[in-house]
Amino acid sequence: MDDTTRGRLDAARAHYHEVQDVLSDPQVASDPDLLRKYSQQLSEWQELVNQYDEFLALTEEVDTLKEMAREDTGDQLWIDSEISRARQQLERTEDKIRALLTPKDPNDSKNVIVEIRAGAGGDEAALFAAELFRMYSRYAERHGWKTELLSASETDIGGFKEIIFMIEGAGAYSHLKFERGVHRVQRVPVTEAGGRIHTSTVTVAVLPEVEEVEVSIDPDDLRIDTMRSSGAGGQHVNKTESAVRITHLPTGIVVSCQDEKSQLKNRDKAMTVLRARLKHLYDSTQAREIADERRLQVGTGDRSERIRTYNFPQGRVTDHRVGVTLHRLEAVLDGDVEEIISALQAQEQESRLQEGS
């Protein structure tokens, strides 16, 4: 470890202990705002300081073992083995420290809005959109996260032309942001009796949830239309004007929601999606128009574009960005996507490490 990194870690360790002293002050302990502020700081630094303490302890242990090795103790084989063990632990600890020092995506801790749309393939693409929705819902369940439907456009056979939903949970965006792009499915269509394999696509867009204070929206820039709901929904459908369509006039972004019986709830959900889309557009340095930004995330939906392929005849899932192939398609579609997401997280971390070096 170089001297610059050691200096950063020494400073972090000193600050951590200063915050511990502050938290023991009765005046801070009795002030909820200060208590929350300093407790959060302590939590942010705790893992890094713990790993640095481990690094220092292991460094001292290696030095002690080296000193023993220079003496004729008759236990040379044992000492060599212990030095090897301590050095391996030291290397793992340094890797963890580098990861903790790596700049993080400021959105990683946020809830996430996922938009799934059927691409090429008609009804078959819509059916697979429903399967991806289930996959992400099951993945959320495995992490103890909550899934909330924001908007959906169903087909007559149980698929989705479009479905938009939120996943609420600590770190949801840090996991699911890698899902944006074109997902390609290869299988004999459920809608056909023949045995010919078809290729269809589904596009996925992933946006971090945005608080109202993060994006200022001028009410004069909005056109809000109400209408009767359509599609599945029982007696309520087509009887009250509860569906809401919001158009952001400066950008042309249109968001619709009809899943709640209450017009107010539909409006709130539509505004949640609109804020996320606007924040993503404003933060993008590459997109100058909304169509460009959407294309950056999901492409055109053409079959040749893909981040991942789900091959049913072979029971195989391949992520083309990291070259990971899993021969357990059924488990993946049941939400067991962790191995792929972990590989993508590791790739991002390595990229950020290189950018920061």
N, C-alpha and C positions, 0 to 999 in steps of 0.2 A: 504494500500500500504506500502511495507516494505521500510526501510531506504535506501537500496542499489538502489532500483528502483527510489526512490525520488532523490537520488544523480545523477543518470544517466540523469534524466529529468531536473534537475537544470543545469547540464552541457550543455545539448542540448539547453536549453532555452538561456543560456548565449552565446553560440556559434552562435545561430540564430541572436541574437541582434548585435553581433560583425560583422556578415556578412552584416546585414542591414547598419551598419555604413560604412563598406568598400564600399558598392555599392553607397553611397552618395558622395564618393570621386570623384572629376571631372576627375582625371587621369584614374580611373577604368572605369568610364562612357564613356570615349572616346576611350577605348581599347576594340574592339569587342570580343577578346578571353577571356580577364579577365571578361568582363561583362557577357559573356555566362557561364563561370566557376562559378562565384559567384551567378548568378541568378539560376543556376541549384541547387547549394547547398541550397539556400533559399527555393526553391520549394520542395526539398526533406525533409526539416525539418519543413516546415510550418504547415502541418496538425498535427504533433505530438505536436508542441508548442501550437497550438490553443487548442487542447484537454487538454493539461496540464494546460493552463490558465483557461479553463472551470472547470477542477478538483479543482484547487485552489479556484476559486470563489464559487463553490458549497460547498467545505469544510468549507469556512468562513461562508457561509449562514447557514449550519447546526449548526455550533457553536453558531451563533447569535440566532437561533431559540431555541436551548437548553437553552441558557441563559434566553430568554424570558419565557420559560416553567417553569424555577425555580422561576419566579416572579408571583405574583398573579394578572394577568391582566384581568381575566374574559373571555379570549378568548382561553381557553385551547383546545377546540375541533378544532378550526381553526389552532392553532399552531401545534397540533399533526398531522393534515392533511398535513400541509406544510412540516413538518419534514419527513414524509413518502414520499412525492413527491420528495423532494431534495435528500433523500437517494437513491431512485430509479434512479434518474438522475445520481447521483454520481456513482452508480454501473455500469450503462451503459457506462459512460465515462471511468471508469477504464477498462472495457472490450475492448473499442476501443483503449486505450493506450497500453494494453497488445498485441493486434493484430498488432499495428504499431511497437512495439518493437520486434516482432517475426522475426527471420531471414528469409529472403525471397529467393526464387529461383532466382539466378542471370540471368536466361534466361527469366523470366516472362515478361519482357517488349518487347521481341523480336517478329518479325514476325514468322510465323510458316509454316512448310512444312508438308502436310498431304498426306500419301500414303494409298490408299484403294485398297484391293485386294479381289477378289472372292475366298472364301474358299470352304468348302463342299457344294455341291448342284448344281453344273453345271450352266446351264443357269439361274436358279432361283437366285443363289448367285450373278451372274453377274448383273442381273436386280436390286437386292437390293443394290449392290455397287453403281449403278447409283442413287438410291434414297437417299443413305447416302451422296453422293456428293452434291445432291440438298439440303439436310438438312443443311449441313455445309455452303453451299453458301448462303442460306437464313439466317442462323444465322449470318454470316458475314455482310449481308445487314442490319440486325437489329442493328448492332453495328457501321455501317458506315465504315466497312472495305472493302478492295479491294481483290477480288479473281482472281488469275492468273493461268491458266492451264500450267503445265510444261510438262506433258507427259500423254498419254492415249492409251490404247489398247482396242478398242471397239469390241463388238460382233455383229453378224448380226441382232439381235433383239433389239438392243438399250441398251444393258447392257455394263458393263466394266469388263474385266478380271483384269485390273489394271488401276488406274488413280492416278496421282500425281499432286498436285496443291499447290500453296502458298497462304496464307492469310496474307495480310499486314495491320497492324493496331496496335495502342498502346495497349499492354497487350494481344495480340492475343494468345500468348503461354500460358499465365497464365490461360486462359479459356479452351483452347482446348487440353492441355496436358493430361487431364483426359480421353480423347477419345481413347487412345491407348489400344488395346486389341481386343478380339473377340466379335463381335456383332452378336447375333443369331436372326433369323427371323423365325416365325412360321405362316404359312398361306397356303391356297390352291394355288399351283403354278399358276402364270399367264400363264405359258406355257402349262398347262394341263386343260382339260375340266372336269375331275373328281372332286369329292368333298373331297378327302382325304388330310388332313393337312400334309405338309412336313416341316421339319426343315432344314434350310440352315445357313451357316455362312459367314461372311465377316470379314476380318482382317483389322485393322486400325493401322498404325504407325504414330507417331507424333514427329517431330524433330524441334528444333528451327533453324531459319535461321542463317547461319554462315558467317561472313565477311571474305574476303580473308586474312586479317592480322591475323585472329584467327587460321587458319590452313595452314601450309606450305606444299604445294604439289610439289614434284620434278617432272618436266615434263618427266624425264627419267623413272618415275614409271608408266607412262600412256601409254596405247595402244588405239589409237583413230581410229575407223573404220567409214567409211562413206558408205551409201547405199541408195537405192531408198526407198522412203516412201511407206507404204502399208496401205490398209484400206481406210476409207472414206477420201475424200479430193479433189474430182473433177479432173480436167484436170491436175493439178500439180502432182498428185500421180503417181509414177512409171516412171516419165520422167526426173527428176533431182536427183542427189545424195545429197539430203539435210538432210536426216536422219543421226544422229550421235549416235555411241555407244562408250562409254568410259569405259575402264577396268583399275581399279587401281591394278596393278600387285602384290604389297606386300600383299594386303588383299583379292584380288579376287572380290571386289565389282564391279558390272557392272551397268552402268546407260545408258539408251537409251532415245533419244528424237527425235521426227519427226513431231511435231505439227506446227512448223514454216516453211515457205517457204525458209527461209534463213538458210544455213548451220551454219553460224556464230551464229545466234540467238539460234539455237538448241544446239550448243556447249556450249554457255553461260548458258542456262537453265540446261543442264546436269551437268555442273561444279557446279552450285548452289546446286543441289541435292547431288552430290558427297561430297562436303565440309561438308554439314550437316550430312551425314552418317558417314564420317570419324571422325568428332568432337565428335559425339555421341559414336562412338566406342572407341576413345581414352580416353574419360572421364569416361567410364564405368570401374568400378573396378571388376565387376563380369564376364564380357564377355572377353574371351581370343581369341576367334575366331569370325568372323563375323556371322557365323551361330548361335552361341550361343546368340549373341546380338539380332538378329532378332527374335529368339525364345522367348527371355525375353519380347519383346514388343508385339508380336502378337500370340505367341503360335504356334500350329501346324495347327490351323483352324479346329480342330476336333469339332464336334457338342457339346460334353460334356463340352468344355471350353467356358466360356463366361463372359463378364463383364456386358452385358446388353441384355435383351430379348425384341423383338418387336412382340407381339402376336396380329395378325390381327383379328382372330375370336372374341376376347374379347375386341378389341380396346385398348389394354393395353401395356404400356412400363414399364419395371422393371429394375432398376439398382441394380445389386446384391451386389455391394460394400457398398452401404449406405442404402440399403433396401427401396429405394424410388420407389413407384409404382404410375403411372399416368394413368388415364383412358381417355386419349385424344391423342391417337396415331396419328391421322391426323394432329393435331396442332404441335406435336413434330416433325414429318417428314417435316413440313413446317418451321422448324427452331426454334420453341419455346422450347428450351432445357434448358433455364435459371434455372429453378427450380432444375433440376438434377445437373447441373454444380455448382450452388451455394452450394448445399449440399456437393458436393465433395470438393469444396474449403474450406468450414467450417471444414470438416474432416481433410484436410491437415493442416489447421491452428492450430487446436487442437493438432495434432500430433507434429507440430513444437514447440508449446508452451510447451508440455510435455518434448520434447527433450532439450529445453533450460532451463527448471526449475531445 
